């Protein structure tokens, strides 16, 4: 074994830099990730491999990674008035924000499954989204909102004919203009209000019909969180009558005559993370809006949008975890301590391999869930997606903050400083757990899905788990217990979080048993299924080949 002194240069001055890992750059984010490549092929999007490899190479450059840092160091600024005092509600972004968002739009991450539908289109788009999530997460919000708006807008053919050509465009057009004058459009969402938050049934915003021929409503009220306030239009919830049911409305930023719609941005949120992205508080002062869907059916209309945004929460968290793993492992491979490289030290290998298992499991789960969206016409796949979307949104997103903290600790002080790669990811990680429905809301939604069709829910999960359970006795026992839990726990709100965790863990274990190398699947089953849950990372039992897991985790 080398001594620490043998890692020192033969001579050095006061500021020679040595024993530091080189910058993480020039790495193809797709090619270095075998779990992602295999999942893309397995889940039906093998045809997209070449494009994903090209995207992974571009996103892994030093230039692309620097854009993510710049966009977050220079957050957006609200300019409510122009120099003459006219209301403009412009939001100024750093050029890095526009560059990154332009890349996502050009790649079709907001539109490809809708404008070029084919087998595996949702999976291919999911892989794109996961790759972008390793670079910058604030720009993912407008992409998600725009992507998820399409099924809702298609419920109104006249509005769809007007808006979808611009929404599905691959041209990013940030100009503040009416949609008729733009080459591309973005859509945001506004549901929550101060008094209700997640409980949108407490909303008080009202909509009054003012032009029956045009179908135009005047909207008065507010939104406490207005996602992407600079978007070209938003989908919001409002009531036709005080105390009446909620309806869904499309509210454009500009009207056809070029005037600013009566949506007043009061301020931008000062957030923990997601700092490159603007989130606003707004008031509607008689804003013009058009109803989407049937009157009083606003929540079901929005929920279809919500299922897609929740998929992106899973994908976004998986991307953040993958980025944190890559930076931590890259650091450990390039830094020595106590006579050995960090990546060669048994306890550090245990921690890193445990993180690698978690990241791979999140990736394969996320792409399997995306296939459910591709195959939603199949009742079994539709039911599986109905179960796994809230369960995955809860568990994958819940795991991300602790994961990023552990990766940060691997890097020590280099991980804790803002100029390092992990402080931003750590601050970013909680948002997907909170946004689009908190953990409790997701777990209650899982119970709701099971309660509405318990037989179909049991059958869908059994079909997913059975092939792998036949190969792994511990997984078979876990699956049997889960089947019982679906019967006994589906009405137990108190235990809903534990049930959601077990659903996701079982599906992850099954995917890895069937498709991952045995060293990976054995380690996951031993540490997540056979062992009691909980505890910090680095609890892998003896006999696991951590070095082999790490060799697979980041191939450069």
Secondary structure as UniProt FT lines:
FT   HELIX           4..7
FT   TURN            14..15
FT   TURN            29..32
FT   HELIX           34..42
FT   TURN            43..44
FT   HELIX           46..48
FT   HELIX           49..59
FT   HELIX           62..73
FT   STRAND          77..81
FT   TURN            83..84
FT   STRAND          87..92
FT   HELIX           95..107
FT   TURN            108..111
FT   HELIX           112..115
FT   TURN            119..120
FT   HELIX           121..132
FT   TURN            133..135
FT   HELIX           138..153
FT   TURN            154..155
FT   HELIX           157..167
FT   HELIX           179..181
FT   STRAND          187..190
FT   TURN            194..198
FT   HELIX           200..202
FT   STRAND          206..211
FT   TURN            212..215
FT   STRAND          216..227
FT   TURN            228..230
FT   STRAND          233..239
FT   TURN            242..243
FT   STRAND          246..252
FT   TURN            256..257
FT   STRAND          263..268
FT   TURN            275..276
FT   STRAND          279..292
FT   TURN            295..296
FT   HELIX           298..333
FT   STRAND          336..337
FT   TURN            338..339
FT   STRAND          340..341
FT   HELIX           342..344
FT   HELIX           346..374
FT   TURN            375..377
FT   HELIX           379..411
FT   HELIX           413..416
FT   TURN            418..419
FT   HELIX           422..429
FT   HELIX           431..434
FT   TURN            435..436
FT   HELIX           439..452
FT   HELIX           454..469
FT   TURN            470..471
FT   HELIX           473..488
FT   TURN            490..491
FT   HELIX           493..495
FT   HELIX           496..515
FT   HELIX           518..524
FT   HELIX           525..530
FT   TURN            542..543
FT   HELIX           546..553
//
